[in-house]
Amino acid sequence: MIIKNIVNKKIWEQSGYLAPEYESGIKMDANENPFVLEEPLKKKLFSEMRKVSLNRYPEAGALKLRERFAKYFGVKKDMIMLGNGSDELIQLLCMTLKGKIGGVMVPVPTFSMYKIIAINTGNRILEIPLDENFDLDVKAMTGKMKSNYPALIFLSYPNSPTGNLFSRSRIEALIKKTPGIVVIDEAYAAFSNASLMPLLKKYDNLVFLKTLSKAGMAAIRLGFLIGNKNLIAELDKVRLPYNINWLSQVAASFYLDNQREFSAQIAKIIKNREELYLQMKKIDGITLYPSRANFIFFSCAFDSYRIYDKLASAGVIVKNLDSRLTRNCIRVTVGNRRENAVFLSALKSAIS
Ligand SMILES: Cc1ncc(COP(=O)(O)O)c(C=O)c1O
């Protein structure tokens, strides 16, 4: 059988999301939290996990957890939905809203999974470059809307990989103009001290995405969609029944029970980001962009593939984001103090 003949053309044509696995080295490519749990806390978590009956399905819909997180985010429980990472929720949105008015609009550059998921679920993708300050080009976006009604517009706030917050007035202009839904992805909000969640009271075509992945729990895959309860009721028809496994449900409860620990880690990451930024600023040959997230985006005066390879051979893995709009750009995740020091010294020698 010739697989090419039966696979969807749009899927065949793409290379898919590349998440390389490295056996060793310092991982500064995926915007994870660099801190591990202290042993006593780990023990506490694992003793909770021991109680799970592995022969049983998890609670369908994870209702108790959903209720706890509704309280945590300050919304009613029918306004929140849990996903196997926010990636799954992006997929649910793209599947459920496909077809009626069609099309997924994204600024570029942004989180690459919006486009990949949109295409894989059979949606048309409308990509609009950000302006020279990495802010939204509202004129170009609304201009495109006239002939291509997007069902969904994905906005990452702060944006990945650029690290900035789009201006609120431009976001609101899009919410008002679009015939569809605006999705504000606050995966990195904890590092920015900013959230647009209060806008939920003002608009009903707005939903939010949140995740535990950047807060120290990437392994458990838990994301949240928050917003219009009528939309959530429709998404819930598409959601697979047991999408949040028991072990993740236990770990997510543990996260809520140990907020102080996780908040302290976030504060440390913000402090490390500021220190790392100041140190990187002293290096000639790179241009830094201010960051409100847990990573720093920079462009190199040289070939970023060469810099990437040199960093990798020094044991530091970053994300090379060279593209037409982001020439020779690299994104580095803020690490712990030791990791940042190793990265800085490797970057200096890669550039000299
Ligand atoms: C903007 C943005 N949204 C969502 C995600 C994915 O989140 P999750 O791990 O919950 O699927 C990422 C991951 O890097 C991201 O950068």
The ligand as a MOL file (V3000), in Angstrom:
LIG
                    3D

  0  0  0     0  0            999 V3000
M  V30 BEGIN CTAB
M  V30 COUNTS 16 16 0 0 0
M  V30 BEGIN ATOM
M  V30 1 C 1.7090 29.6610 24.0320 0
M  V30 2 C 1.6460 28.2280 24.4230 0
M  V30 3 N 0.4510 27.6570 24.6270 0
M  V30 4 C 0.3440 26.3670 24.9700 0
M  V30 5 C 1.4570 25.5770 25.1310 0
M  V30 6 C 1.3010 24.1210 25.4430 0
M  V30 7 O 0.7970 23.9270 26.6740 0
M  V30 8 P 0.4840 22.4570 27.2020 0
M  V30 9 O 1.7780 21.8860 27.6680 0
M  V30 10 O -0.4850 22.6910 28.2940 0
M  V30 11 O -0.0980 21.6680 26.0660 0
M  V30 12 C 2.7260 26.1090 24.9350 0
M  V30 13 C 3.9090 25.2560 25.1020 0
M  V30 14 O 5.0230 25.5650 24.8770 0
M  V30 15 C 2.8200 27.4720 24.5590 0
M  V30 16 O 4.0080 28.0250 24.3210 0
M  V30 END ATOM
M  V30 BEGIN BOND
M  V30 1 1 1 2
M  V30 2 1 2 3
M  V30 3 2 2 15
M  V30 4 2 3 4
M  V30 5 1 4 5
M  V30 6 1 5 6
M  V30 7 2 5 12
M  V30 8 1 6 7
M  V30 9 1 7 8
M  V30 10 2 8 9
M  V30 11 1 8 10
M  V30 12 1 8 11
M  V30 13 1 12 13
M  V30 14 1 12 15
M  V30 15 2 13 14
M  V30 16 1 15 16
M  V30 END BOND
M  V30 END CTAB
M  END
